[in-house]
C-alpha cells in the first residue's frame, strides 16, 4: 500500500491504480462520462475528470493538470481536485462537449452539479447582421443592434424602435427571427427576445389584417416630401394592386 494526498487529505491505496478509481473509492466526487471500471484502458475522450498533480514545492512549474482516468497512483503524489486550473479545464471540456450535443440534459445537469460555467447554447443566429443593416439602411427604423458583451455578441432589439414591418424576418437567412400574427396582434421575435408587438389594421377592401399602424405612419412620414394628391385608404397590397388596375378596365 502507498499513501497519496488529495485535497490535503492522506489516502491509502494500491500503487498503479487509476487515480479516478481511487478517488471514487474514497467518496471524492469527480465528473466523468467516458470512463467505466469494467474496461481495461481509459479512452480519456471527455476530459472532464481533470485533476491537478502537484510536484516539489507546489510552485507554478510544479503543477500540472492531468486526466485522472489515465493517471496512475504512485507513492507520495499530491492531488488537487478543485483548484482554479481544474475548474478551467473542466469548463473547457464541458463546453466542447456541449458544442457536439447542445441540448443534452445530462451534460447540463453535470455542469450544474460541478459548478462548470457553460457558454450559451447555439441560438440559430450567425451574426451576419443583415437584419440590423436592412432595418437601419432600408427601413430606417434601427430596431436591431449588435451588442457586444464579454465573450460573445448578439443581435438585440432596440426598445421602442420596431414598426412591425417584418422585413428582418424575410431577410434572415437562418430564420431565427420569426413573426407571429395572432388574432389582431403581430409579435416579432429573435430567439425569445421580443423585438416588437403591434396591433394589426384591417384592409378597407377585403377586411384582412395586413399592417401595423406604426408601419403605415412610418411610410407616410417617409413620403412626405412627395406631392400628396391621392385619396387616403388602408388597402392591403393585393387590394391596392387590384384597385390600381380598375381604371384601365373601365
GIWO-V43368 format. One record per residue. RES is the residue in three letters. NEAR is the number of other ideal C-beta (glycine too) atoms within 8 Angstrom. Layout:
res = [RES,RES]
near = [NEAR,NEAR]
This chain:
res = [UNK,UNK,UNK,UNK,UNK,UNK,UNK,UNK,UNK,UNK,UNK,UNK,UNK,UNK,UNK,UNK,UNK,UNK,UNK,UNK,UNK,UNK,UNK,UNK,UNK,UNK,UNK,UNK,UNK,UNK,UNK,UNK,UNK,UNK,UNK,UNK,UNK,UNK,UNK,UNK,UNK,UNK,UNK,UNK,UNK,UNK,UNK,UNK,UNK,UNK,UNK,UNK,UNK,UNK,UNK,UNK,UNK,UNK,UNK,UNK,UNK,UNK,UNK,UNK,UNK,UNK,UNK,UNK,UNK,UNK,UNK,UNK,UNK,UNK,UNK,UNK,UNK,UNK,UNK,UNK,UNK,UNK,UNK,UNK,UNK,UNK,UNK,UNK,UNK,UNK,UNK,UNK,UNK,UNK,UNK,UNK,UNK,UNK,UNK,UNK,UNK,UNK,UNK,UNK,UNK,UNK,UNK,UNK,UNK,UNK,UNK,UNK,UNK,UNK,UNK,UNK,UNK,UNK,UNK,UNK,UNK,UNK,UNK,UNK,UNK,UNK,UNK,UNK,UNK,UNK,UNK,UNK,UNK,UNK,UNK,UNK,UNK,UNK,UNK,UNK,UNK,UNK,UNK,UNK,UNK,UNK,UNK,UNK,UNK,UNK,UNK,UNK,UNK,UNK,UNK,UNK,UNK,UNK,UNK,UNK,UNK,UNK,UNK,UNK,UNK,UNK,UNK,UNK,UNK,UNK,UNK,UNK,UNK,UNK,UNK,UNK,UNK,UNK,UNK,UNK,UNK,UNK,UNK,UNK,UNK,UNK,UNK,UNK,UNK,UNK,UNK,UNK,UNK,UNK,UNK,UNK,UNK,UNK,UNK,UNK,UNK,UNK,UNK,UNK,UNK,UNK,UNK,UNK,UNK,UNK,UNK,UNK,UNK,UNK,UNK,UNK,UNK,UNK,UNK,UNK,UNK,UNK,UNK,UNK,UNK,UNK,UNK,UNK,UNK,UNK,UNK,UNK,UNK,UNK,UNK,UNK,UNK,UNK,UNK,UNK,UNK,UNK,UNK,UNK,UNK,UNK,UNK,UNK,UNK,UNK]
near = [5,11,10,15,11,13,8,4,6,6,10,6,13,7,9,6,10,12,13,14,9,13,14,10,7,9,5,9,6,11,11,11,9,9,11,4,5,3,7,2,4,11,5,9,5,11,11,12,13,13,16,14,12,10,8,6,4,8,7,4,4,10,14,7,10,10,11,15,13,9,12,9,14,9,7,8,9,11,15,12,12,6,9,5,9,14,11,8,11,13,11,9,12,14,10,9,13,15,6,6,7,8,5,9,6,7,11,10,8,13,13,7,7,9,7,11,6,11,8,5,8,4,8,8,10,6,8,5,8,9,13,11,9,12,14,11,7,8,12,8,11,9,13,14,9,10,8,5,7,3,4,8,7,10,12,10,13,10,4,4,10,13,14,12,9,9,10,15,10,6,9,11,7,7,7,10,12,8,9,8,8,5,3,5,10,14,11,17,11,14,8,3,8,8,12,13,7,13,8,12,11,9,13,7,11,7,5,7,8,9,10,13,9,10,12,11,9,13,8,8,7,7,7,7,3,5,3,5,3,4,3,4,6,9,10,11,7,7,12,10,8,9,9,7,8,8,6,5,5,4]
